[in-house]
Amino acid sequence: MSTILLAIAGWEPEAWLTRFRALGRGREVRLFPNVGDPKAIDYACVWKPAAGLLATLPRLRAIF
């Protein structure tokens, strides 16, 4: 199972979290700052992420 991190600044991230979880088809979706284990994050969907955040995700496969 892949894990998606939502890191969205400036918008209401809860609405995005609800939609991603509904359409995620078994994927775990986390909302920044609750990253958990950074090694578990495979994908990041971001809008103005915190500086340096993406560099802390060693298994990141794609950024949207």
Phi, psi and omega in degrees: 000134178267156182242135180247133175253128172260122177231092188239119178251140175093350177235168177282103186289340183297322178296320177294318179300315179301314181292316180297320179294323180292324184259359188288347177048061175084001178273146175278135179239126180243152181245123177301135018265008180277070183285326187071219179285115182300334180289347182271350184276122179260324184227146177232128173250114191230156168216111183053060181293158177302141181304129177084353183303309185297329178292343181271001184251090190292337182256014183299125182260331181201152177237129178244000000 
